[in-house]
Amino acid sequence: MVNNLVTVASFLSKQGQLQMAALDVGQLAREVVQALGPIAQTRGVALTSQIAESLPAVYGDRERLSEAIYHLLHNAIKFN
């Protein structure tokens, strides 16, 4: 719970500091899946992904998008 509060406080403090750039969201998702692999394995969850190779670039904040994907996948693993 404390970690969640720290994350929210950090997010709110960074709201005005977006680092916008063109991103390869497929590569970003692959990096997050790879980072969460050990957690999934520890919990006995098979983590697989099917990401199209030719996704168009998206314009966004890499750190924020990475955090969003991370939290979605981590919650899926945690509550599976």
C-alpha positions as CSV (number, residue, x, y, z in Angstrom):
1,M,0.0,0.0,0.0
2,V,2.8,2.4,0.8
3,N,4.5,1.6,-2.5
4,N,1.2,2.5,-4.3
5,L,1.1,5.8,-2.4
6,V,4.7,6.6,-3.3
7,T,4.0,5.7,-7.0
8,V,0.9,8.0,-7.1
9,A,2.8,10.8,-5.4
10,S,5.6,10.4,-7.9
11,F,3.2,10.4,-10.8
12,L,1.4,13.5,-9.6
13,S,4.7,15.4,-9.0
14,K,5.8,14.6,-12.6
15,Q,2.5,15.5,-14.3
16,G,3.9,18.7,-15.9
17,Q,7.2,17.1,-17.0
18,L,6.4,14.9,-19.9
19,Q,9.3,13.8,-22.2
20,M,7.4,13.4,-25.4
21,A,9.0,11.5,-28.3
22,A,8.2,9.0,-31.0
23,L,8.3,5.5,-29.5
24,D,8.4,1.9,-30.7
25,V,5.6,0.7,-28.4
26,G,6.1,-2.9,-29.4
27,Q,9.7,-2.8,-28.3
28,L,8.7,-1.1,-25.1
29,A,6.1,-3.8,-24.4
30,R,8.8,-6.5,-25.1
31,E,11.1,-4.9,-22.6
32,V,8.4,-4.9,-19.9
33,V,7.4,-8.5,-20.6
34,Q,11.1,-9.5,-20.3
35,A,11.4,-7.6,-17.0
36,L,8.3,-9.3,-15.6
37,G,9.3,-12.8,-16.7
38,P,11.0,-13.8,-13.5
39,I,8.1,-12.5,-11.4
40,A,5.6,-14.5,-13.5
41,Q,7.8,-17.6,-13.3
42,T,8.0,-17.3,-9.5
43,R,4.2,-17.2,-9.3
44,G,3.8,-20.1,-11.7
45,V,2.2,-17.9,-14.4
46,A,3.1,-18.4,-18.1
47,L,3.8,-14.9,-19.5
48,T,3.7,-14.8,-23.3
49,S,3.2,-12.0,-25.8
50,Q,2.2,-11.6,-29.4
51,I,3.3,-8.2,-30.6
52,A,3.1,-7.3,-34.3
53,E,6.5,-6.4,-35.8
54,S,5.3,-3.5,-37.8
55,L,3.5,-1.3,-35.4
56,P,3.5,2.4,-36.1
57,A,5.4,4.7,-33.8
58,V,3.5,6.4,-31.1
59,Y,4.2,9.8,-29.6
60,G,4.3,9.8,-25.9
61,D,6.4,9.8,-22.7
62,R,8.5,6.6,-22.7
63,E,8.7,6.3,-18.9
64,R,5.0,6.8,-18.3
65,L,3.9,4.4,-21.0
66,S,6.4,1.8,-19.7
67,E,5.0,2.3,-16.2
68,A,1.4,1.8,-17.5
69,I,2.3,-1.4,-19.4
70,Y,4.3,-2.6,-16.4
71,H,1.4,-2.1,-13.9
72,L,-1.2,-3.7,-16.2
73,L,0.9,-6.8,-16.7
74,H,2.0,-6.9,-13.1
75,N,-1.6,-6.8,-11.9
76,A,-2.5,-9.5,-14.4
77,I,0.3,-11.7,-12.9
78,K,-0.5,-10.8,-9.3
79,F,-4.3,-11.5,-9.6
80,N,-4.1,-14.5,-11.8
